[in-house]
Amino acid sequence: MSELLLSAKSLTKRFGGLAAVNDVSVDLHRDRIHAVIGPNGAGKSTLTNLLSGDLQPTSGRITLNGTETAGKNPERISRLGLGRSYQKTNIFLPFTVWDNVRLAAQSRERHGPWNPLRWLSAASAMSEVNRRCERAIELAGLTARASTVAGTTSHGEQRQLEIAMTLATEPTVLLLDEPLAGMGQAEAERMVELLLKIKKDHAMMLVEHDMDAVFALADRLTVMVNGQVIASGTPAEVRSDAGVQAAYLGEEH
Amino acid sequence: MSSPKAQLEKLPRSMQVILLLGAIALAAFPLVPLTGADFYLQMLSQMMILAIFAMSLDLLQGVTGLVSLGHAAYFGLAGYALAFLTPADTPISLWWSLPVSALGAGLAALIIGFFVVRTHGIYFIMVTMAFAQMVFFLFFDNKALGGSDGLYVNFRPDASLFGWTGIDLENKTTFYYFTLLLLVLVYAFLRRLLFSPFGRVLAGIRVNEHRMRAVGYGTFGYKLAAFTLAGALAGVAGFLWAAQTGYVNPELMGFHMSAHAIMMVILGGMGNFAGAIVGAFAFEYVMHFFKDLTKHWQLLMGTFIVLIVVFAPRGLLGLVAQFSRKRGAP
């Protein structure tokens, strides 16, 4: 097995009496795509939010690139090498595609808000940031749209932009929350291609409803229902799991 | 077609021309022989000072998306700083009293900001106002700090440098040009800052702070730095105000003064600093116009602001941009 980059052990998140995520463990390895599937309300997005620091776990441990991250805030976790995209498109709508990605790329510069040199230099002249930005935009296939205002691009392009912004921070671990949500056939196929392209060198967790995409991409699969893992393994193992068929796959296929 | 939320960060050519003409007009004004010139010089100086104040607020309100309803606190504190620094019988040197007053206002903003920038939306508005009211009453209720009557600034600051006395701020025309110079400098600084790495982060926070954190920005530090800087620049304006009027009172840090600044920024157009300048001049002009018309001028002023917000939500600059686009200009 390749290098383990993120390991979550027995994660639990309670909202009052409801355990949205209950005793869930996930391991993400370099060059591997780990898909998490399950019906609506299974706790997939909550799990993503726990790993990214958007939510704090009630209990459990998360190790990211050798650092314990449970309880840390999102910006710390991002800087430790985790990049995430959102189920509901979460971009800077009034900015151009370029400025969206450039801002994400700039976050990896070391200078903070109290450095007066950073008040007077030109943001557009940061060559290292521009290089990273250009690479991420090209990888996501948005080069032709770079100067378009993000709010006026198509839904599919906004989903690509989500990925480009995530890539611009050069993460080692990627959490992608339904990157194919709301996409047409052609757009979805392009996105699957993109995900295969960025699979190398990243440990990826993919939350997705599109089963064709999941089985095309995933090296491992975790099935969640009501906040709990009911099966985990290779796609073939999960597909033949009787419990999964009853709880989930049976309804949709 | 730009998104409706775009804030004219990059000023169209038509607007740059208007600003340049405005600056030339301001620079040329003292050369015009006019009866009652002193009155107009003083009024224009005051407008320029308020324009600096409005720009400092725009850094928070228009750029970062933090609507502070207590920004006058920092304006007033710097004015009081000058009042306390100036001895009873001799002027104080401009060259250290201005930096000290502005830094003092910035320090107050840093301390208050440490508490307030944690809050969001309506809570931010309420908490900034609450702190400003605390500062207001600290001075209002305290005889040692001048109380409700305020304090006199007996002399304008002395701008002589190593024995050179070329700048005499007691001279109204000189003071006018000094204020104009600071207006231009602050504007140039803030325009540059807007497109700096720091400024881009502030704009990102306005649009989507959640995503900024997700890509790794510690937004708290950025907002605190912006709040501090805005406080210090408001301090520059407050210092000039106190120097010009020779008098400070708690009203300078009051609720009305804070609201005044917000309305000037909204009137001109937010997020590009040019709007704040245009808004400050327009607001003062319209206010004087209504004051001459009727003693119920506040009623007219209120109606005017409502009309602007309804028909020109991006302020006067937004209107200009709309017209110049219709004519096919860039």
Interface residues (C-beta under 8 A of the other chain):
Chain A: S52 D54 N73 P74 E75 S78 R79 G83 R84 Y86 N90 I91 F92 L93 P94 F95 D99 R102 L103 A104 Q106 S107 R108 E109 H111 G112 P113 W114 R118 W119 L120 S121 A122 A123 S124 M126 V149 G151 T152 M165 T166 A168 T169
Chain B: M1 S2 S3 K5 A6 Q7 F189 R192 L193 F195 S196 P197 F198 G199 R200 V201 A203 G204 V207 N208 H210 R211 M212 R213 A214 V215 G216 Y217 G218 T219 G221 Y222 L224 A225 A226 L229
